[in-house]
Amino acid sequence: MYNREHWAYHLSSKSGLTVSVYFCRQPESYTGGRSMYTAAAFIFCYLAGCINGAYLLARKWQGKDIRQMGSGNAGARNAGRELGKRGFFYTILIDAGKTVAALAAADAFLGHSALLVCAFAVLCGHIWPAPLGFRGGKGVVVYLASALYLAPASLLAAFIVLLAGWSVTRRFTVPGLIAMAAMPVSIYLLAGDVSAAVAFVIMLLIVIAAHNDFFYKKVA
C-alpha cells in the first residue's frame, strides 16, 4: 500500500477496519513518544536486517562462511551456486521474510513515512551487518521485499520491464537493474507518493553501490 492512512479511510466505509489500523499507532501529536518509537524501530529493523540467510545456511549445512565461498557475496545468487537450488530459495525466503516481518512489526506502531525509514534500516543491516563485520549481501531481495510490503504494484511494473529487457538481451542482470530503477517511477506515477519514491531511489542507489565490484569486473 502506498499510503496506508489513505486506504484505511476508504476501507472504513465498508468494513470498519480503520479502528484496528489506528488503534496500534501512536498519536500524531505525541511527537516525543513517536521519536522514541521511531528510533527504537530503526534499531530493531537494522538488527533484523543483520540476519543473513546465506550466511546462516552455509554455516548450518557446510560449517563454512559463505563470504569465503564462490563470489564472496552473502546473497541468494552465491548461495545458489555454492549450496544448490535449495540454498538459493531458502536464502530468498529468509531475507524476504525478515524484511516483511520487521516492517509489519514496525507498522503496528508507526506511520507511513516512518516505515520508509524502517525499510532503509533493514537494507543497511543486510548490507552492513555489525555482527558480521559489516560485510553482508547486496540488498536486492531486501529492496524487492520492501516494495512487496509498501508498494506491491511497483513489483508488477518492474516485472513487466524485466520481461521486456530479457526478451531483447536474453540476460537478467542489466534488465533487472533497469526494472528495479523503474519501481520508484511507478510508485510516483501510480500513487503520487513522493516520499516513497524518493526513499526507494535512495535505497536503489545503495543497492547499486553495493554492486560496485560487479560493475568493475564488467568494465575490466
N, CA, C and O of each residue as an XYZ file, in Angstrom:
880
protein
N       0.839     -1.186      0.000
C       0.000      0.000      0.000
C       0.880      1.244      0.000
O       1.798      1.350      0.813
N       0.619      2.164     -0.880
C       1.442      3.353     -0.970
C       1.190      4.283      0.205
O       2.129      4.859      0.755
N      -0.057      4.430      0.589
C      -0.397      5.306      1.705
C      -1.414      4.589      2.566
O      -2.598      4.547      2.231
N      -0.965      4.029      3.666
C      -1.835      3.181      4.476
C      -2.975      3.966      5.094
O      -4.075      3.439      5.255
N      -2.723      5.234      5.447
C      -3.803      6.040      6.000
C      -4.893      6.265      4.957
O      -6.082      6.217      5.275
N      -4.486      6.511      3.710
C      -5.445      6.759      2.636
C      -6.338      5.543      2.411
O      -7.558      5.671      2.310
N      -5.731      4.375      2.334
C      -6.501      3.160      2.095
C      -7.365      2.813      3.297
O      -8.483      2.322      3.137
N      -6.872      3.056      4.471
C      -7.660      2.759      5.669
C      -8.933      3.592      5.684
O      -9.977      3.109      6.122
N      -8.869      4.822      5.221
C     -10.040      5.693      5.191
C     -11.118      5.091      4.302
O     -12.296      5.100      4.661
N     -10.730      4.574      3.161
C     -11.723      4.010      2.256
C     -12.245      2.669      2.765
O     -13.413      2.338      2.563
N     -11.393      1.909      3.414
C     -11.844      0.632      3.957
C     -12.855      0.826      5.077
O     -13.742     -0.004      5.275
N     -12.717      1.917      5.799
C     -13.575      2.122      6.955
C     -15.033      2.269      6.553
O     -15.928      1.919      7.322
N     -15.275      2.778      5.368
C     -16.653      2.989      4.946
C     -17.372      1.683      4.653
O     -18.601      1.642      4.583
N     -16.590      0.604      4.481
C     -17.201     -0.675      4.145
C     -17.053     -1.725      5.243
O     -17.952     -2.535      5.471
N     -15.912     -1.699      5.915
C     -15.663     -2.785      6.861
C     -15.293     -2.322      8.255
O     -15.198     -3.148      9.163
N     -15.081     -1.025      8.457
C     -14.732     -0.528      9.784
C     -13.347     -0.914     10.225
O     -13.081     -0.992     11.425
N     -12.432     -1.166      9.264
C     -11.096     -1.606      9.630
C     -10.210     -0.481     10.140
O      -9.134     -0.742     10.677
N     -10.641      0.768      9.982
C      -9.804      1.889     10.409
C      -9.468      1.810     11.889
O      -8.364      2.169     12.299
N     -10.399      1.349     12.677
C     -10.169      1.266     14.117
C      -8.999      0.348     14.415
O      -8.150      0.674     15.244
N      -8.945     -0.794     13.750
C      -7.872     -1.740     14.013
C      -6.535     -1.204     13.521
O      -5.496     -1.529     14.094
N      -6.540     -0.384     12.463
C      -5.298      0.164     11.945
C      -4.740      1.239     12.866
O      -3.553      1.232     13.190
N      -5.591      2.155     13.281
C      -5.122      3.282     14.076
C      -4.985      2.951     15.557
O      -4.312      3.669     16.297
N      -5.601      1.901     15.975
C      -5.557      1.564     17.395
C      -4.140      1.286     17.847
O      -3.774      1.607     18.977
N      -3.333      0.690     16.972
C      -1.974      0.323     17.339
C      -0.972      1.454     17.139
O       0.165      1.350     17.597
N      -1.364      2.513     16.477
C      -0.430      3.585     16.193
C      -0.351      4.578     17.352
O      -1.307      4.760     18.106
N       0.812      5.211     17.471
C       0.968      6.260     18.466
C       0.308      7.529     17.949
O       0.344      7.765     16.741
N      -0.290      8.355     18.794
C      -0.928      9.590     18.350
C       0.060     10.498     17.638
O       1.211     10.627     18.057
N      -0.404     11.140     16.537
C       0.481     12.008     15.763
C       0.975     13.180     16.600
O       2.086     13.663     16.383
N       0.167     13.649     17.556
C       0.541     14.810     18.354
C       1.600     14.488     19.401
O       2.252     15.387     19.932
N       1.765     13.212     19.691
C       2.728     12.819     20.715
C       4.106     12.677     20.060
O       4.614     11.567     19.901
N       4.704     13.812     19.682
C       5.928     13.802     18.896
C       7.107     13.215     19.649
O       7.926     12.504     19.067
N       7.199     13.509     20.946
C       8.309     12.963     21.713
C       8.266     11.454     21.758
O       9.278     10.783     21.560
N       7.076     10.923     22.024
C       6.921      9.477     22.056
C       7.166      8.851     20.703
O       7.761      7.777     20.607
N       6.709      9.519     19.652
C       6.901      8.985     18.305
C       8.376      8.953     17.937
O       8.834      8.010     17.290
N       9.118      9.964     18.340
C      10.549      9.983     18.049
C      11.244      8.813     18.726
O      12.121      8.175     18.142
N      10.847      8.539     19.954
C      11.437      7.426     20.683
C      11.098      6.102     20.017
O      11.967      5.247     19.846
N       9.830      5.933     19.640
C       9.408      4.705     18.980
C      10.086      4.545     17.622
O      10.455      3.437     17.233
N      10.249      5.656     16.903
C      10.902      5.591     15.599
C      12.354      5.163     15.736
O      12.837      4.341     14.957
N      13.056      5.717     16.725
C      14.451      5.344     16.961
C      14.561      3.872     17.341
O      15.444      3.160     16.863
N      13.651      3.422     18.209
C      13.659      2.018     18.623
C      13.356      1.107     17.438
O      13.974      0.053     17.283
N      12.403      1.519     16.604
C      12.046      0.718     15.436
C      13.199      0.660     14.441
O      13.427     -0.375     13.813
N      13.926      1.767     14.294
C      15.074      1.785     13.387
C      16.124      0.773     13.837
O      16.649      0.008     13.028
N      16.422      0.779     15.135
C      17.411     -0.167     15.668
C      16.927     -1.602     15.497
O      17.693     -2.479     15.099
N      15.647     -1.836     15.801
C      15.073     -3.173     15.661
C      15.170     -3.650     14.216
O      15.565     -4.788     13.958
N      14.811     -2.780     13.275
C      14.826     -3.165     11.864
C      16.249     -3.357     11.351
O      16.496     -4.220     10.508
N      17.186     -2.555     11.857
C      18.585     -2.757     11.473
C      19.064     -4.133     11.929
O      19.701     -4.859     11.166
N      18.756     -4.483     13.167
C      19.176     -5.783     13.697
C      18.500     -6.923     12.948
O      19.111     -7.966     12.716
N      17.239     -6.726     12.569
C      16.552     -7.742     11.764
C      17.253     -7.906     10.426
O      17.388     -9.020      9.920
N      17.700     -6.787      9.853
C      18.415     -6.850      8.586
C      19.733     -7.592      8.684
O      20.216     -8.132      7.689
N      20.322     -7.627      9.874
C      21.595     -8.322     10.078
C      21.462     -9.838      9.993
O      22.465    -10.544      9.890
N      20.237    -10.340     10.036
C      20.014    -11.784      9.890
C      20.227    -12.134      8.423
O      19.401    -11.791      7.577
N      21.317    -12.806      8.117
C      21.680    -13.083      6.727
C      21.427    -14.545      6.387
O      22.056    -15.445      6.945
N      20.500    -14.767      5.465
C      20.102    -16.126      5.121
C      21.236    -16.965      4.572
O      21.427    -18.101      5.006
N      21.993    -16.430      3.624
C      23.079    -17.187      3.005
C      24.146    -17.563      4.028
O      24.663    -18.680      4.012
N      24.472    -16.633      4.911
C      25.487    -16.897      5.932
C      25.030    -18.003      6.881
O      25.789    -18.923      7.185
N      23.791    -17.906      7.343
C      23.270    -18.895      8.289
C      23.188    -20.283      7.664
O      23.531    -21.275      8.308
N      22.736    -20.360      6.413
C      22.595    -21.656      5.752
C      23.952    -22.302      5.491
O      24.111    -23.508      5.681
N      24.926    -21.512      5.059
C      26.260    -22.055      4.804
C      26.893    -22.565      6.096
O      27.553    -23.605      6.098
N      26.695    -21.842      7.185
C      27.217    -22.279      8.476
C      26.547    -23.570      8.929
O      27.202    -24.473      9.450
N      25.240    -23.647      8.724
C      24.484    -24.802      9.201
C      24.753    -26.042      8.353
O      24.928    -27.136      8.891
N      24.786    -25.880      7.050
C      24.888    -27.024      6.153
C      26.322    -27.469      5.879
O      26.583    -28.660      5.707
N      27.257    -26.509      5.837
C      28.629    -26.867      5.479
C      29.665    -26.405      6.495
O      30.850    -26.711      6.363
N      29.218    -25.671      7.509
C      30.156    -25.183      8.509
C      31.148    -24.180      7.961
O      32.250    -24.038      8.492
N      30.763    -23.474      6.889
C      31.659    -22.519      6.246
C      31.041    -21.125      6.235
O      29.847    -20.948      6.474
N      31.890    -20.146      5.952
C      31.451    -18.759      5.799
C      31.170    -18.525      4.319
O      32.080    -18.630      3.497
N      29.939    -18.214      3.970
C      29.566    -18.028      2.570
C      30.404    -16.939      1.908
O      30.564    -16.928      0.688
N      30.939    -16.021      2.717
C      31.743    -14.931      2.171
C      33.141    -15.386      1.767
O      33.895    -14.643      1.139
N      33.472    -16.629      2.143
C      34.733    -17.233      1.731
C      34.505    -18.268      0.637
O      35.394    -19.062      0.331
N      33.325    -18.257      0.058
C      32.955    -19.236     -0.961
C      32.497    -18.516     -2.231
O      31.876    -17.454     -2.169
N      32.811    -19.108     -3.374
C      32.325    -18.568     -4.636
C      32.708    -17.119     -4.865
O      33.882    -16.753     -4.805
N      31.693    -16.296     -5.130
C      31.916    -14.873     -5.402
C      32.226    -14.075     -4.143
O      32.671    -12.930     -4.221
N      31.989    -14.686     -2.976
C      32.224    -13.989     -1.720
C      31.057    -13.152     -1.252
O      31.142    -12.484     -0.221
N      29.965    -13.179     -2.001
C      28.782    -12.396     -1.628
C      27.858    -13.214     -0.742
O      27.589    -14.382     -1.022
N      27.376    -12.600      0.321
C      26.440    -13.277      1.229
C      25.014    -13.036      0.755
O      24.207    -12.422      1.453
N      24.720    -13.532     -0.449
C      23.405    -13.329     -1.033
C      22.867    -14.574     -1.701
O      23.505    -15.627     -1.683
N      21.687    -14.451     -2.290
C      20.982    -15.606     -2.837
C      21.706    -16.236     -4.026
O      21.772    -17.461     -4.129
N      22.249    -15.413     -4.921
C      22.894    -15.971     -6.114
C      24.119    -16.804     -5.752
O      24.310    -17.895     -6.288
N      24.941    -16.295     -4.850
C      26.116    -17.057     -4.438
C      25.703    -18.291     -3.649
O      26.324    -19.348     -3.768
N      24.652    -18.156     -2.844
C      24.145    -19.317     -2.109
C      23.652    -20.380     -3.076
O      23.833    -21.573     -2.833
N      23.030    -19.956     -4.172
C      22.567    -20.910     -5.170
C      23.716    -21.645     -5.828
O      23.627    -22.847     -6.079
N      24.795    -20.931     -6.109
C      25.956    -21.563     -6.735
C      26.644    -22.543     -5.792
O      27.044    -23.633     -6.200
N      26.778    -22.148     -4.532
C      27.559    -22.938     -3.583
C      26.732    -23.946     -2.788
O      27.257    -24.975     -2.362
N      25.458    -23.666     -2.586
C      24.608    -24.529     -1.758
C      23.498    -25.213     -2.551
O      22.751    -26.022     -2.002
N      23.390    -24.894     -3.830
C      22.363    -25.511     -4.658
C      21.064    -24.712     -4.682
O      20.941    -23.661     -4.054
N      20.103    -25.245     -5.427
C      18.817    -24.555     -5.568
C      18.132    -24.351     -4.219
O      17.493    -23.327     -3.978
N      18.278    -25.340     -3.352
C      17.665    -25.217     -2.033
C      18.232    -24.014     -1.285
O      17.493    -23.276     -0.633
N      19.541    -23.820     -1.381
C      20.171    -22.675     -0.740
C      19.693    -21.360     -1.322
O      19.506    -20.382     -0.598
N      19.493    -21.338     -2.640
C      19.017    -20.130     -3.309
C      17.635    -19.735     -2.804
O      17.418    -18.594     -2.397
N      16.708    -20.680     -2.832
C      15.333    -20.368     -2.443
C      15.200    -20.121     -0.939
O      14.430    -19.255     -0.524
N      15.935    -20.864     -0.124
C      15.866    -20.643      1.315
C      16.447    -19.285      1.695
O      15.953    -18.624      2.609
N      17.498    -18.873      0.988
C      18.082    -17.558      1.257
C      17.088    -16.449      0.938
O      16.934    -15.503      1.710
N      16.415    -16.570     -0.201
C      15.390    -15.588     -0.557
C      14.282    -15.576      0.485
O      13.814    -14.512      0.889
N      13.867    -16.753      0.916
C      12.795    -16.855      1.905
C      13.181    -16.172      3.214
O      12.382    -15.436      3.792
N      14.400    -16.414      3.679
C      14.857    -15.818      4.938
C      15.001    -14.302      4.812
O      14.523    -13.552      5.663
N      15.661    -13.860      3.746
C      15.915    -12.424      3.599
C      14.639    -11.635      3.325
O      14.464    -10.530      3.840
N      13.753    -12.200      2.518
C      12.471    -11.527      2.277
C      11.597    -11.590      3.519
O      10.905    -10.628      3.854
N      11.633    -12.734      4.201
C      10.813    -12.908      5.398
C      11.195    -11.956      6.510
O      10.326    -11.389      7.172
N      12.506    -11.773      6.723
C      12.940    -10.859      7.790
C      12.519     -9.429      7.474
O      12.175     -8.663      8.374
N      12.548     -9.072      6.183
C      12.175     -7.715      5.779
C      10.702     -7.453      6.028
O      10.332     -6.457      6.650
N       9.866     -8.354      5.538
C       8.420     -8.191      5.701
C       8.035     -8.248      7.172
O       7.196     -7.469      7.624
N       8.644     -9.167      7.923
C       8.324     -9.296      9.346
C       8.713     -8.038     10.116
O       7.956     -7.573     10.969
N       9.888     -7.485      9.821
C      10.334     -6.272     10.515
C       9.426     -5.089     10.194
O       9.077     -4.315     11.086
N       9.044     -4.947      8.938
C       8.169     -3.842      8.552
C       6.772     -4.010      9.130
O       6.136     -3.031      9.521
N       6.297     -5.244      9.184
C       4.976     -5.492      9.760
C       4.962     -5.165     11.245
O       3.990     -4.611     11.758
N       6.053     -5.512     11.936
C       6.138     -5.204     13.364
C       6.178     -3.692     13.583
O       5.506     -3.169     14.472
N       6.965     -3.002     12.772
C       7.043     -1.543     12.898
C       5.726     -0.892     12.511
O       5.362      0.153     13.051
N       5.022     -1.500     11.589
C       3.750     -0.951     11.114
C       2.692     -0.928     12.206
O       1.731     -0.163     12.127
N       2.865     -1.762     13.222
C       1.898     -1.797     14.315
C       1.962     -0.531     15.169
O       1.026     -0.233     15.910
N       3.064      0.214     15.066
C       3.242      1.384     15.923
C       3.495      2.687     15.171
O       3.274      3.769     15.716
N       3.957      2.594     13.917
C       4.424      3.797     13.232
C       3.621      4.091     11.975
O       2.902      3.235     11.460
N       3.760      5.321     11.494
C       3.055      5.746     10.296
C       3.830      5.449      9.028
O       4.893      4.830      9.061
N       3.276      5.902      7.900
C       3.811      5.581      6.583
C       5.245      6.072      6.392
O       6.103      5.304      5.956
N       5.515      7.325      6.708
C       6.850      7.876      6.488
C       7.891      7.176      7.350
O       9.025      6.985      6.912
N       7.525      6.794      8.566
C       8.459      6.087      9.443
C       8.763      4.693      8.912
O       9.863      4.179      9.111
N       7.795      4.079      8.236
C       8.022      2.753      7.664
C       9.089      2.808      6.581
O       9.851      1.856      6.415
N       9.151      3.895      5.853
C      10.186      4.048      4.841
C      11.564      4.093      5.497
O      12.526      3.534      4.971
N      11.655      4.755      6.637
C      12.905      4.792      7.394
C      13.266      3.386      7.864
O      14.436      3.002      7.855
N      12.263      2.628      8.270
C      12.496      1.261      8.736
C      12.972      0.363      7.595
O      13.835     -0.490      7.798
N      12.417      0.550      6.403
C      12.875     -0.219      5.244
C      14.342      0.089      4.958
O      15.118     -0.808      4.627
N      14.712      1.349      5.086
C      16.105      1.762      4.923
C      16.986      1.088      5.972
O      18.107      0.677      5.674
N      16.477      0.975      7.199
C      17.243      0.351      8.281
C      17.488     -1.129      8.002
O      18.590     -1.627      8.230
N      16.472     -1.833      7.513
C      16.642     -3.252      7.181
C      17.697     -3.412      6.090
O      18.546     -4.301      6.162
N      17.639     -2.552      5.086
C      18.610     -2.617      3.991
C      20.031     -2.385      4.498
O      20.956     -3.095      4.105
N      20.204     -1.395      5.365
C      21.531     -1.120      5.930
C      22.027     -2.300      6.758
O      23.205     -2.653      6.704
N      21.126     -2.906      7.524
C      21.509     -4.058      8.323
C      21.924     -5.237      7.466
O      22.820     -5.996      7.836
N      21.274     -5.393      6.321
C      21.603     -6.507      5.427
C      22.953     -6.295      4.743
O      23.758     -7.221      4.648
N      23.193     -5.082      4.272
C      24.439     -4.808      3.547
C      25.619     -4.607      4.491
O      26.735     -5.043      4.207
N      25.362     -3.942      5.614
C      26.430     -3.657      6.589
C      26.056     -4.207      7.966
O      25.790     -3.428      8.882
N      26.029     -5.531      8.130
C      25.647     -6.127      9.418
C      26.781     -6.049     10.440
O      27.857     -6.605     10.219
N      26.547     -5.376     11.535
C      27.574     -5.244     12.568
C      28.058     -6.597     13.091
O      29.263     -6.770     13.271
N      27.161     -7.574     13.346
C      27.628     -8.861     13.868
C      28.536     -9.614     12.898
O      29.279    -10.501     13.318
N      28.488     -9.276     11.610
C      29.306     -9.966     10.607
C      30.427     -9.069     10.081
O      30.911     -9.252      8.964
N      30.829     -8.107     10.897
C      31.922     -7.237     10.497
C      31.561     -6.284      9.376
O      32.429     -5.858      8.614
N      30.290     -5.950      9.272
C      29.792     -5.004      8.265
C      30.009     -5.499      6.836
O      30.177     -4.697      5.917
N      30.006     -6.807      6.653
C      30.124     -7.408      5.318
C      28.940     -8.338      5.092
O      28.944     -9.486      5.538
N      27.938     -7.837      4.402
C      26.735     -8.627      4.176
C      26.444     -8.840      2.709
O      27.356     -9.013      1.900
N      25.155     -8.825      2.369
C      24.745     -9.053      0.995
C      24.647     -7.766      0.206
O      25.085     -6.706      0.655
N      24.063     -7.875     -0.978
C      23.948     -6.726     -1.880
C      22.624     -5.980     -1.728
O      22.512     -4.836     -2.169
N      21.628     -6.599     -1.118
C      20.394     -5.893     -0.808
C      19.263     -5.997     -1.811
O      18.230     -5.352     -1.629
N      19.422     -6.790     -2.867
C      18.374     -6.877     -3.891
C      17.082     -7.448     -3.319
O      16.006     -6.890     -3.535
N      17.184     -8.552     -2.594
C      15.987     -9.192     -2.042
C      15.303     -8.274     -1.030
O      14.076     -8.185     -1.005
N      16.080     -7.602     -0.208
C      15.509     -6.678      0.782
C      14.782     -5.530      0.078
O      13.692     -5.134      0.490
N      15.381     -5.008     -0.968
C      14.765     -3.924     -1.748
C      13.419     -4.380     -2.313
O      12.421     -3.670     -2.200
N      13.398     -5.558     -2.916
C      12.167     -6.070     -3.518
C      11.126     -6.416     -2.459
O       9.935     -6.175     -2.653
N      11.577     -6.984     -1.336
C      10.638     -7.334     -0.266
C      10.039     -6.083      0.368
O       8.874     -6.088      0.766
N      10.821     -5.021      0.465
C      10.296     -3.754      0.979
C       9.207     -3.226      0.060
O       8.183     -2.720      0.520
N       9.437     -3.349     -1.243
C       8.421     -2.925     -2.208
C       7.180     -3.805     -2.110
O       6.058     -3.319     -2.247
N       7.382     -5.092     -1.873
C       6.250     -6.007     -1.730
C       5.339     -5.575     -0.600
O       4.117     -5.665     -0.716
N       5.924     -5.106      0.495
C       5.119     -4.698      1.650
C       4.559     -3.288      1.498
O       3.401     -3.038      1.832
N       5.377     -2.368      0.995
C       4.988     -0.959      0.969
C       4.315     -0.524     -0.328
O       3.445      0.347     -0.316
N       4.714     -1.124     -1.441
C       4.188     -0.695     -2.744
C       4.151     -1.873     -3.708
O       4.919     -1.903     -4.669
N       3.278     -2.840     -3.471
C       3.272     -4.076     -4.262
C       3.032     -3.878     -5.751
O       3.533     -4.659     -6.559
N       2.282     -2.857     -6.131
C       2.018     -2.635     -7.555
C       3.296     -2.314     -8.322
O       3.385     -2.587     -9.519
N       4.284     -1.738     -7.642
C       5.542     -1.406     -8.314
C       6.288     -2.662     -8.742
O       7.057     -2.627     -9.703
N       6.072     -3.770     -8.042
C       6.706     -5.031     -8.426
C       6.173     -5.522     -9.761
O       6.924     -6.065    -10.571
N       4.883     -5.336     -9.994
C       4.297     -5.728    -11.274
C       4.907     -4.911    -12.407
O       5.231     -5.451    -13.465
N       5.061     -3.623    -12.184
C       5.685     -2.765    -13.194
C       7.121     -3.207    -13.461
O       7.562     -3.247    -14.610
N       7.846     -3.540    -12.393
C       9.228     -3.986    -12.540
C       9.297     -5.302    -13.302
O      10.198     -5.505    -14.116
N       8.351     -6.192    -13.041
C       8.332     -7.488    -13.714
C       8.109     -7.315    -15.213
O       8.729     -8.007    -16.020
N       7.233     -6.401    -15.580
C       6.971     -6.135    -16.996
C       8.227     -5.599    -17.679
O       8.566     -6.015    -18.787
N       8.914     -4.671    -17.007
C      10.156     -4.118    -17.551
C      11.218     -5.205    -17.672
O      11.952     -5.255    -18.659
N      11.300     -6.077    -16.662
C      12.275     -7.165    -16.685
C      12.035     -8.101    -17.859
O      12.978     -8.476    -18.555
N      10.787     -8.480    -18.084
C      10.467     -9.367    -19.202
C      10.803     -8.714    -20.537
O      11.322     -9.364    -21.445
N      10.502     -7.429    -20.646
C      10.808     -6.714    -21.886
C      12.315     -6.677    -22.128
O      12.774     -6.889    -23.250
N      13.081     -6.407    -21.074
C      14.532     -6.365    -21.203
C      15.120     -7.722    -21.521
O      16.036     -7.837    -22.335
N      14.590     -8.752    -20.875
C      15.097    -10.105    -21.126
C      14.795    -10.557    -22.548
O      15.612    -11.241    -23.164
N      13.647    -10.190    -23.070
C      13.278    -10.587    -24.432
C      14.233    -10.002    -25.463
O      14.390    -10.555    -26.551
N      14.873     -8.881    -25.125
C      15.810     -8.241    -26.044
C      17.232     -8.748    -25.834
O      17.932     -9.051    -26.800
N      17.663     -8.843    -24.580
C      19.059     -9.177    -24.280
C      19.289    -10.640    -23.935
O      20.414    -11.133    -24.026
N      18.230    -11.336    -23.539
C      18.336    -12.723    -23.061
C      19.234    -12.819    -21.831
O      19.840    -13.858    -21.570
N      19.308    -11.736    -21.091
C      20.054    -11.695    -19.837
C      19.181    -11.057    -18.769
O      18.207    -10.368    -19.070
N      19.553    -11.301    -17.501
C      18.730    -10.796    -16.408
C      19.387     -9.661    -15.617
O      18.682     -8.846    -15.022
N      20.707     -9.593    -15.599
C      21.377     -8.659    -14.697
C      21.051     -7.199    -15.007
O      20.500     -6.495    -14.161
N      21.384     -6.746    -16.202
C      21.128     -5.348    -16.563
C      19.630     -5.051    -16.635
O      19.191     -4.042    -16.083
N      18.820     -5.905    -17.305
C      17.370     -5.662    -17.277
C      16.806     -5.650    -15.860
O      15.853     -4.928    -15.568
N      17.403     -6.456    -14.980
C      16.947     -6.479    -13.594
C      17.187     -5.155    -12.895
O      16.327     -4.668    -12.161
N      18.361     -4.571    -13.122
C      18.665     -3.270    -12.524
C      17.760     -2.178    -13.094
O      17.320     -1.284    -12.371
N      17.488     -2.261    -14.400
C      16.582     -1.288    -15.017
C      15.177     -1.441    -14.443
O      14.489     -0.454    -14.185
N      14.761     -2.692    -14.248
C      13.437     -2.947    -13.672
C      13.338     -2.385    -12.260
O      12.315     -1.815    -11.881
N      14.407     -2.551    -11.481
C      14.417     -2.004    -10.126
C      14.385     -0.483    -10.150
O      13.781      0.146     -9.280
N      15.038      0.107    -11.150
C      15.025      1.565    -11.279
C      13.645      2.076    -11.667
O      13.290      3.217    -11.374
N      12.869      1.219    -12.330
C      11.518      1.620    -12.741
C      10.539      1.642    -11.569
O       9.471      2.245    -11.661
N      10.897      0.994    -10.487
C       9.974      0.890     -9.358
C       9.681      2.235     -8.692
O       8.511      2.536     -8.456
N      10.689      3.061     -8.376
C      10.360      4.375     -7.795
C       9.512      5.224     -8.734
O       8.638      5.970     -8.292
N       9.778      5.105    -10.033
C       8.995      5.858    -11.012
C       7.544      5.411    -10.983
O       6.630      6.236    -11.000
N       7.337      4.093    -10.937
C       5.969      3.568    -10.908
C       5.254      3.953     -9.616
O       4.046      4.192     -9.620
N       5.992      4.014     -8.515
C       5.390      4.431     -7.244
C       4.865      5.858     -7.352
O       3.766      6.169     -6.894
N       5.669      6.711     -7.962
C       5.245      8.111     -8.109
C       4.081      8.235     -9.094
O       3.122      8.961     -8.830
N       4.160      7.536    -10.219
C       3.125      7.669    -11.241
C       1.800      7.046    -10.816
O       0.734      7.590    -11.105
N       1.863      5.905    -10.131
C       0.639      5.198     -9.763
C      -0.005      5.741     -8.495
O      -1.228      5.716     -8.353
N       0.824      6.234     -7.572
C       0.280      6.663     -6.280
C       0.533      8.128     -5.961
O      -0.082      8.678     -5.048
N       1.427      8.761     -6.701
C       1.753     10.146     -6.399
C       2.436     10.322     -5.061
O       2.397     11.403     -4.473
N       3.073      9.245     -4.571
C       3.715      9.274     -3.255
C       5.176      9.675     -3.423
O       6.029      8.833     -3.703
N       5.456     10.949     -3.253
C       6.806     11.467     -3.465
C       7.786     10.907     -2.439
O       8.904     10.533     -2.793
N       7.376     10.846     -1.169
C       8.275     10.372     -0.112
C       8.691      8.927     -0.351
O       9.859      8.580     -0.173
N       7.744      8.083     -0.755
C       8.073      6.684     -1.028
C       8.972      6.569     -2.249
O       9.916      5.779     -2.251
N       8.691      7.346     -3.282
C       9.509      7.309     -4.491
C      10.946      7.719     -4.186
O      11.888      7.074     -4.645
N      11.113      8.785     -3.416
C      12.455      9.253     -3.051
C      13.168      8.215     -2.192
O      14.357      7.959     -2.381
N      12.443      7.619     -1.249
C      13.041      6.603     -0.377
C      13.548      5.415     -1.185
O      14.632      4.895     -0.919
N      12.769      4.987     -2.166
C      13.193      3.842     -2.976
C      14.325      4.213     -3.930
O      15.132      3.352     -4.282
N      14.404      5.461     -4.352
C      15.551      5.904     -5.143
C      16.823      5.818     -4.306
O      17.854      5.338     -4.778
N      16.745      6.283     -3.067
C      17.908      6.230     -2.173
C      18.328      4.786     -1.918
O      19.514      4.461     -1.972
N      17.353      3.919     -1.641
C      17.681      2.510     -1.404
C      18.266      1.863     -2.650
O      19.183      1.047     -2.556
N      17.738      2.227     -3.821
C      18.266      1.675     -5.069
C      19.715      2.087     -5.279
O      20.535      1.272     -5.701
N      20.040      3.342     -4.989
C      21.416      3.812     -5.132
C      22.354      3.047     -4.202
O      23.495      2.757     -4.563
N      21.872      2.725     -3.008
C      22.680      1.938     -2.074
C      22.911      0.537     -2.626
O      24.021      0.011     -2.550
N      21.865     -0.068     -3.180
C      21.990     -1.406     -3.769
C      22.976     -1.386     -4.937
O      23.812     -2.281     -5.060
N      22.879     -0.375     -5.787
C      23.798     -0.261     -6.922
C      25.233     -0.076     -6.430
O      26.161     -0.674     -6.974
N      25.412      0.751     -5.403
C      26.751      0.957     -4.841
C      27.315     -0.342     -4.278
O      28.519     -0.588     -4.354
N      26.440     -1.169     -3.714
C      26.886     -2.455     -3.166
C      27.334     -3.407     -4.265
O      28.046     -4.376     -4.000
N      26.916     -3.133     -5.505
C      27.304     -3.962     -6.647
C      28.506     -3.378     -7.392
O      28.755     -3.753     -8.538
N      29.253     -2.471     -6.765
C      30.334     -1.802     -7.492
C      31.382     -2.775     -8.007
O      31.957     -2.552     -9.073
N      31.644     -3.856     -7.266
C      32.625     -4.831     -7.729
C      32.154     -5.510     -9.005
O      32.965     -5.840     -9.870
N      30.839     -5.723     -9.128
C      30.280     -6.331    -10.340
C      30.525     -5.424    -11.543
O      30.919     -5.900    -12.607
N      30.294     -4.125    -11.382
C      30.476     -3.195    -12.489
C      31.946     -3.050    -12.856
O      32.282     -2.898    -14.031
N      32.825     -3.097    -11.856
C      34.255     -3.015    -12.143
C      34.708     -4.204    -12.990
O      35.515     -4.054    -13.907
N      34.177     -5.388    -12.669
C      34.535     -6.584    -13.437
C      34.035     -6.471    -14.871
O      34.719     -6.888    -15.805
N      32.834     -5.904    -15.046
C      32.273     -5.761    -16.385
C      33.100     -4.784    -17.223
O      33.340     -5.008    -18.410
N      33.531     -3.687    -16.572
C      34.317     -2.684    -17.284
C      35.700     -3.227    -17.622
O      36.214     -3.020    -18.721
N      36.299     -3.936    -16.641
C      37.622     -4.503    -16.859
C      37.581     -5.610    -17.903
O      38.613     -6.203    -18.214
